[in-house]
């Protein structure tokens, strides 16, 4: 099967992610995979990566929304590339990007089956949602959902949200993220009192609340022998770093590194005492799944996406979003209770190896492709 995957950004402009891994693993199953993405550096090229799929980087125009937090490229040559490649199926990432609209619109004109993956719905975000975003979601974004033969959602909550927007329930399928649990596994020796966060420095990750929680742990609860490691990249990184300096937490209590590749992320997650994830909203966070695969106990916000994975007190701890004090108390609870950490971590890894395996996810996506092909 020849799949053309369309993504607004792709490695190495961003770290290797779910869509990179999906492409590589589909090649291993015998697929012919091509990826079309934006040439962020302005230089068009075609390159075959080590996993034996090709990446077509196309020049384009970039439109940014949400105060330049996101890149929204438009690729004039994208439709022509799809026509030239003549794939069996088009798989676009997210209804939120112009590249997906271009791909799905061209696929329908050619009579090609098309699938779109929804990784979070921003219709209800309370910050940074300006008129342009709402207009896009209700026009081109909704058109992507309506034109696609199948829509893949990570969670039931996302599925409900896009149906509310106007997407047909009949075309929606729920397929979770997957984790390489042979790469992400517990280390034999963990580093004492090391708390890790991994992700993008963007508003919805709630990092300001994490910094407040660290201040409470250090200053109010006088727990001074703790280290927080924040791993990742993103537009708010400088702002969060400044906040840690303002609070006197930088260096001694909080360090920043990254972005890291997948092998490096697996190592730091495997040696951590706790993984913390204070997001305000989520899809189905891969970082949480990877931490759980490492047997690292998770403290996360009680919001959809995170509470789809974590059962409070069984395989992790949940706290109210935007509540630094509750977050601080939960972290301290785990730091002070090794038996609880081991129990939560053991149950977390068991869940990953049973439900979030790549072989299961690849099989489900393949079935969805055949459904789309049959319908187109």
C-alpha positions in Angstrom: 0.0 0.0 0.0 1.3 3.4 -0.9 0.6 6.1 1.7 1.2 9.8 1.4 1.4 11.4 4.8 1.0 15.1 5.0 2.3 17.0 8.1 2.9 20.8 8.5 6.2 20.1 10.2 8.4 17.0 10.2 11.8 15.9 11.6 14.3 17.4 11.9 12.4 20.7 12.2 10.7 19.0 15.2 11.9 16.0 17.2 11.0 12.5 15.9 7.3 12.1 17.0 4.4 9.7 16.6 4.0 10.4 12.9 7.7 9.7 12.2 7.4 6.5 14.2 4.2 5.5 12.4 5.8 6.1 9.0 8.9 4.0 9.9 6.8 1.1 11.3 4.5 1.1 8.3 7.6 0.7 6.0 8.6 -2.3 8.2 5.2 -3.8 7.5 5.7 -3.5 3.7 4.1 -0.1 3.0 5.5 2.5 0.6 5.4 5.7 2.5 6.0 9.3 1.4 5.8 12.3 3.6 5.0 15.8 2.3 5.9 18.7 4.6 7.0 22.3 4.7 10.5 23.3 3.9 10.9 25.6 6.9 14.3 26.7 5.8 13.0 27.7 2.4 14.9 25.0 0.5 12.7 22.4 -1.3 14.2 18.9 -1.4 13.4 15.2 -1.4 15.3 13.0 1.0 15.1 9.3 1.9 15.6 8.8 5.6 17.2 5.8 7.3 13.9 4.2 7.8 13.4 4.0 4.0 10.6 6.5 3.5 10.9 9.7 1.5 10.3 13.2 2.8 9.3 15.8 0.3 10.0 19.3 1.7 8.1 22.1 -0.2 8.5 25.8 0.0 5.5 27.7 1.2 3.9 30.7 2.8 3.7 30.7 6.6 0.6 32.1 8.4 0.9 32.1 12.2 -2.0 32.3 14.5 -2.3 32.4 18.3 0.3 35.1 18.7 2.9 33.2 16.6 2.9 30.2 18.8 2.1 27.9 15.9 3.3 27.6 12.3 0.5 27.5 9.7 2.2 26.9 6.3 0.5 26.9 2.9 2.3 24.8 0.3 1.3 25.8 -3.3 3.0 22.7 -4.8 1.3 20.2 -2.4 -1.7 19.3 -4.7 0.6 18.8 -7.7 2.9 16.5 -5.6 -0.1 14.4 -4.6 -1.2 14.1 -8.2 2.3 13.1 -9.3 2.7 10.5 -6.5 -0.8 8.9 -7.0 -1.0 7.2 -3.6 -3.5 4.5 -2.5 -4.5 6.7 0.5 -3.8 10.1 1.9 -3.2 10.4 5.7 -3.1 14.0 6.9 -2.2 15.2 10.4 -4.8 17.3 12.2 -7.7 19.3 10.9 -6.1 22.4 12.3 -3.6 23.1 9.5 -3.8 24.5 6.0 -1.7 21.6 4.7 -4.4 19.1 5.8 -7.0 21.1 4.0 -4.9 21.2 0.8 -4.3 17.5 1.0 -7.9 16.4 1.7 -9.3 18.8 -0.8 -7.0 17.4 -3.6 -7.7 13.8 -2.6 -11.4 14.3 -3.0 -11.0 15.9 -6.4 -8.9 12.9 -7.5 -11.2 10.4 -5.9 -8.5 9.2 -3.5 -9.3 7.8 -0.1 -8.3 10.2 2.7 -7.8 9.9 6.4 -7.2 12.7 9.0 -5.8 12.2 12.5 -7.1 14.6 15.2 -4.6 15.2 18.0 -6.6 17.6 20.2 -9.5 19.9 19.4 -8.8 23.6 20.3 -12.4 24.8 20.0 -12.8 25.3 23.7 -9.4 26.8 24.6 -9.8 29.8 26.7 -6.5 31.6 25.8 -5.2 32.8 22.5 -8.3 31.7 20.6 -8.9 34.7 18.4 -11.5 35.3 15.8 -9.2 34.0 13.0 -8.8 30.6 14.8 -12.5 30.2 15.3 -13.3 31.1 11.7 -10.7 28.6 10.5 -12.0 25.8 12.7 -15.6 26.4 11.7 -14.8 26.7 7.9 -11.7 25.0 6.5 -11.1 22.9 9.6 -14.6 21.6 9.6 -14.4 21.0 5.9 -11.4 18.8 6.4 -13.4 16.7 8.9 -16.4 16.5 6.5 -14.4 15.6 3.4 -12.2 12.9 5.0 -13.4 9.3 4.6 -12.2 8.5 8.1 -11.3 10.6 11.1 -8.9 9.1 13.7 -9.2 10.4 17.2 -7.0 9.6 20.2 -9.7 9.7 22.8 -13.5 9.5 23.2 -13.5 13.1 24.4 -11.9 14.3 21.2 -14.4 12.2 19.2 -17.3 13.8 21.0 -15.9 17.3 20.4 -15.5 16.9 16.6 -19.0 15.4 16.3 -20.3 18.6 18.1 -18.4 20.6 15.5 -20.3 18.9 12.7 -18.2 15.8 11.8 -20.2 12.6 11.1 -20.1 10.1 13.9 -20.1 7.2 11.4 -16.6 8.1 10.0 -14.9 8.6 13.4 -12.6 5.9 14.8 -10.7 6.0 18.1 -7.1 4.8 18.0 -4.7 5.7 20.9 -1.1 6.6 20.7 1.4 3.8 20.9 4.7 3.4 22.7 7.8 1.4 22.0 7.9 -0.3 25.4 11.1 -2.0 24.6 12.9 1.4 24.3 10.9 3.0 27.1 11.5 0.8 30.0 12.6 1.1 33.7 16.2 1.7 34.5 17.8 -0.6 37.0 19.0 2.5 39.1 16.9 5.6 39.5 18.2 9.0 40.5 16.9 10.0 43.9 14.3 12.9 44.1 14.5 13.6 40.3 11.2 14.9 38.9 10.9 15.2 35.2 8.6 17.0 32.7 8.9 16.4 28.9 7.0 18.3 26.3 6.6 21.6 24.3 6.8 24.9 26.1 3.3 26.2 25.1 0.6 27.7 27.3 -1.6 24.6 27.5 1.1 22.6 29.3 0.6 24.6 32.5 4.3 25.1 33.2 3.7 28.3 35.2 1.7 26.2 37.7 4.6 23.7 37.9 7.1 26.4 38.7 4.7 27.7 41.4 4.5 24.1 42.8 8.3 23.9 42.9 8.4 27.1 44.9 5.8 25.7 47.3 7.8 22.4 47.7 11.1 24.3 48.3 10.0 27.3 50.3 6.7 26.3 52.1 7.4 22.6 52.7 11.1 23.0 53.1 11.9 20.0 50.9 15.2 21.2 49.5 16.8 18.0 48.2 14.7 17.8 45.0 15.7 18.3 41.4 13.3 19.2 38.5 14.4 18.6 35.0 12.3 20.3 32.2 13.0 18.7 28.8 11.8 20.2 25.5 11.4 23.2 23.3 8.8 25.7 22.4 7.9 29.4 22.2 7.4 29.9 25.9 10.7 28.4 27.1 12.5 31.7 27.7 9.5 33.0 29.7 9.4 29.9 31.9 13.2 30.1 32.4 12.9 33.7 33.4 10.2 32.8 36.0 12.5 30.2 37.6 15.3 32.8 37.8 12.8 35.3 39.3 11.9 32.8 42.0 15.5 31.8 42.7 14.9 28.2 41.6 17.1 28.1 38.5 20.1 25.8 38.6 19.8 24.4 42.1 16.2 23.1 41.9 15.2 23.5 38.2 17.2 22.7 35.1 16.3 22.9 31.4 17.6 20.7 28.6 16.5 19.6 25.1 15.0 19.0 22.9 16.3 15.4 23.1 16.0 12.5 20.7 13.8 9.5 21.6 16.7 7.4 22.9 17.8 10.3 25.2 14.2 10.9 26.4 13.9 7.2 27.2 17.0 7.3 29.4 15.9 10.4 31.4 12.4 9.0 31.9 13.7 5.7 33.0 16.0 7.1 35.7 13.5 9.6 37.0 11.8 9.3 40.4 8.6 11.0 39.2 7.1 12.3 36.0 4.9 15.4 36.3 2.5 16.7 33.7 0.4 19.8 34.8 -1.4 20.4 31.5 -4.6 22.5 31.3 -5.8 20.4 28.4 -4.5 17.5 26.3 -5.2 15.1 23.5 -3.6 11.8 24.6 -0.1 12.9 25.7 2.7 10.6 24.4 5.1 11.9 27.1 2.8 10.5 29.8 2.5 7.1 28.0 6.3 7.0 27.6 6.8 7.7 31.3 4.3 5.0 32.2 6.1 2.6 30.0 9.3 3.4 31.9 7.5 2.5 35.2 7.9 6.0 36.3 5.0 7.2 38.5 3.1 10.1 37.0 1.4 13.1 38.7 -0.9 14.7 36.1 -3.8 17.1 35.8 -7.3 15.6 36.1 -8.3 16.7 32.5 -9.5 14.7 29.5 -6.6 12.9 27.8 -4.7 12.5 31.0 -7.5 11.0 33.0 -8.2 8.7 30.0 -4.9 7.0 30.9 -4.4 7.5 34.6 -6.7 6.0 37.2 -6.0 8.0 40.4 -4.2 5.9 43.0 -3.9 2.9 40.8 -1.4 3.8 38.0 -0.7 7.4 38.9 -1.9 10.4 40.7 -4.4 13.1 39.4 -4.7 16.6 40.7 -6.9 19.5 39.7 -5.5 21.6 36.8 -4.2 25.1 37.7 -3.7 24.1 41.3 0.0 24.4 42.3 -0.5 23.5 45.9 -2.3 20.2 45.1 0.4 19.5 42.5 3.1 20.1 45.2 1.4 17.9 47.7 1.1 15.0 45.2 4.7 15.2 44.2 5.8 15.2 47.9 3.5 12.3 48.6 5.4 10.2 46.0 8.8 11.5 47.0 8.1 10.3 50.5 6.6 6.9 49.7 8.8 4.5 47.8 6.3 1.6 48.0 3.6 3.8 46.4 5.9 4.8 43.7 6.8 1.2 42.9 3.1 0.1 42.9 2.0 3.0 40.6 4.9 2.5 38.3 4.4 -1.2 38.0 0.7 -0.8 37.2 1.4 1.9 34.7 3.9 -0.2 32.7 1.4 -3.1 32.7 -1.2 -0.9 31.1 1.1 0.2 28.4 2.2 -3.3 27.5 -1.4 -4.5 27.3 -3.2 -1.6 25.5 -0.7 0.9 23.9 1.4 -1.4 21.8 2.5 -0.5 18.3 1.3 -3.8 16.8 -2.2 -3.1 18.0 -2.2 0.5 16.7 -0.7 -0.4 13.3 -3.4 -3.1 12.8 -6.2 -0.7 13.7 -4.9 2.0 11.3 -4.5 -0.5 8.5 -8.1 -1.5 8.9 -9.1 2.2 8.7 -7.2 2.6 5.5 -9.1 -0.3 3.9 -12.4 1.2 5.1 -11.5 4.5 3.5 -10.4 2.8 0.2 -13.6 0.8 0.1 -15.7 3.9 0.5 -13.8 6.3 -1.8 
